[in-house]
Amino acid sequence: MEDLHGTLFRYSNQTRLCAFDTNPSLSSSLIFIGGLTDSLLPIHYIQDLVKELEKLQISLIQPLLSSAHLGYGISSLSQDSEELDELISLLIKKRQKNTLFLLGHSTGAQDIIWYLNHGKLKHHISGAILQGAVSDREYMEFNQPEHIQKYLLLSKEMINSNKAHEFLPREADSAGAPMTPTRFISLAERFKLCFSSFNNFWKIKIMIFGLYLFFNF
């Protein structure tokens, strides 16, 4: 994998979270949100994506969220959204960005949908891409159906015992991430979603496609 050159900067002084921008001088940027366990340079096509974006005068920004690496077990979509608000606020006010796009890979696509629904600065987003969007619940159901039911039951018992923010046993997560009952339920239980607030999906152009086709991989 080739090196990427750019600027690493802090976007949250409180949590000391950082982001990497391949070309800070450009006013247009695509913010890349990876999936579970992802961090910087999470997928093989990052370098090709940067090259194609450069032709369009768009830089690539990769933020580190609290949920990166194995932090997803103690995080949430709402927390990711709040951190994206911090990042976007800084990009607009202090780094002279005036056109911003979002790209969600794998579980990162869930962050994008959540942000377009709940983000405080969602009106600053000009477009979004859901790449390889997945259902963590369906993946878990397919691979470990009995495991899911066991830890869903335990999670609900812990919540009813006022232990919602304590940790499940390590084996609750296949990657070994520390996992709270509330986070396990959010990943593993089926929910009925209401998209009534998406009547304004309007201004946001959602493009769901495989980037490998876009780049002729």
Secondary structure as the mmCIF struct_conf table of DSSP 4:
data_model
#
loop_
_struct_conf.conf_type_id
_struct_conf.id
_struct_conf.beg_label_comp_id
_struct_conf.beg_label_asym_id
_struct_conf.beg_label_seq_id
_struct_conf.end_label_comp_id
_struct_conf.end_label_asym_id
_struct_conf.end_label_seq_id
STRN STRN1 THR A 7 SER A 12
TURN_TY1_P TURN_TY1_P1 ASN A 13 ARG A 16
STRN STRN2 LEU A 17 ASP A 21
BEND BEND1 THR A 22 THR A 22
TURN_TY1_P TURN_TY1_P2 PRO A 24 SER A 25
BEND BEND2 SER A 27 SER A 27
STRN STRN3 SER A 28 ILE A 33
TURN_TY1_P TURN_TY1_P3 LEU A 36 THR A 37
BEND BEND3 LEU A 40 LEU A 41
BEND BEND4 ILE A 43 ILE A 43
TURN_TY1_P TURN_TY1_P4 HIS A 44 TYR A 45
HELX_RH_AL_P HELX_RH_AL_P1 ILE A 46 LYS A 55
TURN_TY1_P TURN_TY1_P5 LEU A 56 GLN A 57
STRN STRN4 SER A 59 PRO A 63
HELX_LH_PP_P HELX_LH_PP_P1 LEU A 64 LEU A 65
TURN_TY1_P TURN_TY1_P6 SER A 66 LEU A 70
HELX_RH_3T_P HELX_RH_3T_P1 GLY A 71 ILE A 74
HELX_RH_AL_P HELX_RH_AL_P2 LEU A 77 LYS A 93
TURN_TY1_P TURN_TY1_P7 LYS A 94 LYS A 94
BEND BEND5 ARG A 95 ARG A 95
STRN STRN5 THR A 99 HIS A 105
TURN_TY1_P TURN_TY1_P8 SER A 106 THR A 107
HELX_RH_AL_P HELX_RH_AL_P3 GLY A 108 HIS A 118
TURN_TY1_P TURN_TY1_P9 LYS A 120 LEU A 121
HELX_RH_3T_P HELX_RH_3T_P2 LYS A 122 HIS A 124
STRN STRN6 ILE A 125 GLN A 131
BEND BEND6 GLY A 132 GLY A 132
HELX_RH_AL_P HELX_RH_AL_P4 ASP A 136 ASN A 143
HELX_RH_AL_P HELX_RH_AL_P5 PRO A 145 ASN A 160
TURN_TY1_P TURN_TY1_P10 SER A 161 ASN A 162
TURN_TY1_P TURN_TY1_P11 ALA A 164 HIS A 165
BEND BEND7 GLU A 166 GLU A 166
HELX_LH_PP_P HELX_LH_PP_P2 PHE A 167 PRO A 169
HELX_RH_3T_P HELX_RH_3T_P3 ARG A 170 ALA A 172
BEND BEND8 ASP A 173 ASP A 173
TURN_TY1_P TURN_TY1_P12 SER A 174 ALA A 175
HELX_RH_AL_P HELX_RH_AL_P6 PRO A 181 ALA A 188
BEND BEND9 GLU A 189 GLU A 189
HELX_RH_3T_P HELX_RH_3T_P4 SER A 196 LYS A 203
STRN STRN7 ILE A 206 ILE A 208
HELX_RH_AL_P HELX_RH_AL_P7 LEU A 211 PHE A 214
TURN_TY1_P TURN_TY1_P13 PHE A 215 ASN A 216
#
